[in-house]
Amino acid sequence: MDQDTPLSLPAFGLRLRRQRRATGVKQFALSDALQVDQSSVSRWEAGVQVPDAQMQKRAFDLLVGEQRDDFALRRLVETSSSTIHLIEDATHKCLAFSKKRGMEWGNIDHSSLYQKSLWRFATKEIQAAEENLAHSDWWSAQHPAPHSFITSAKVYHEIIIRPGQILWERMYLADGTPVRLCTNLDCDRAQSTSAQMN
């Protein structure tokens, strides 16, 4: 699948409402920018209606399109000794990843992953975990409880997903954009245990 082809994510209405509120955009402003009725945005957020993938992408592009790069947070992620990466919460767009995460993903040039959605690489367990967020406080709470799950491995041309326990935690960029810190707990535990044994 073309990496620029928009992919639908689960719970579009819930994630749209969280993104819109976090960035301080009113429903009428979003509907005006998208050239749809405000009632359409209201129906989307209520889950009564789901627009096509192209309209979903347009909505998220409008809500996060002008964000400033959060250099401090990006630097912290990129210099972390943990196996982590940072994505936009609503779109799974890759914002930063640690050196260990890059090595875990395989020995390829990962610069092409920046600002691209990683959703197309989701394993069935990642997809299920994303679906399950709709049944938790993830999209309604300002600071939801962290979410963890186990994923299987999957090999793609651009990236390798390793099996293990994943932890998702909500954070915010300086401009209010909700982001998700994704940590591979098994890799970090294994390294910690190995270091303690030496």
Residue, then its C-alpha position, 0 to 999 in steps of 0.5 A: m500500500d502507498q505510504d501516502t494513502p490515508l488509512s482509517l483508524p478505529a474510534f475516529g469520532l473519539r480521537l477527533r474530539r480529543q484532538r480538536r479539544a486539545t488544540g482549542v478548535k471549535q466544531f464550527a471552525l473545523s467544519d468551516a475549514l473542511q467545508v462541511d456542516q457543523s452537524s457533520v462534525s458533531r455526528w462524527e464525534a458522536g460516532v453516528q457517522v464516519p467520513d471516508a479516510q480522505m476526509q479523516k486525513r484532512a480533518f487531522d491535517l487541519l488540527v495538527g498541520e501547523q504544530r511547531d516542532d517540540f525540539a526538547l521532547r524530540r531530543l529526549v526521545e532520540t537520546s533515550s537509552s530505552t526502546i521508545h518512539l513518539i507518535e501523534d496520538a490521533t494519527h500515529k504520525c512518527l515524531a521521534f524515536s530512540k537509537k535503540r528503537g531504530m536498531e530494533w526496527g532493522n538496519i535501514d534508513h529510518s529518516s523516511l518514517y518521520q512525519k509519516s503514519l506508522w499505522r500501516f505497520a500495526t500488527k493485529e495486536i496493535q490494531a486490537a489495542e487501538e480498538n480497545l482504547a475506545h472502551s477505556d478513558w483514553w479519548s475522554a480523559q486529559h491524562p488517561a491511564p497508561h495502556s499495555f499489551i503484548t504484540s507479535a512480530k511482523v516484518y515489513h520492507e521498511i520496518i521490523i516489529r519485534p514481539g513483546q510488551i508495549l506500553w502506551e502513555r499520553m503526553y502533550l507537545a508544547d502546543g497542546t497536541p496529544v502525543r503517545l510515548c510507545t515503549n517496548l518494555d521487554c527490550d528494556r527489561a532484558q537490557s536492565t537484567s543483562a546489565q545487572m548480571n555483568 
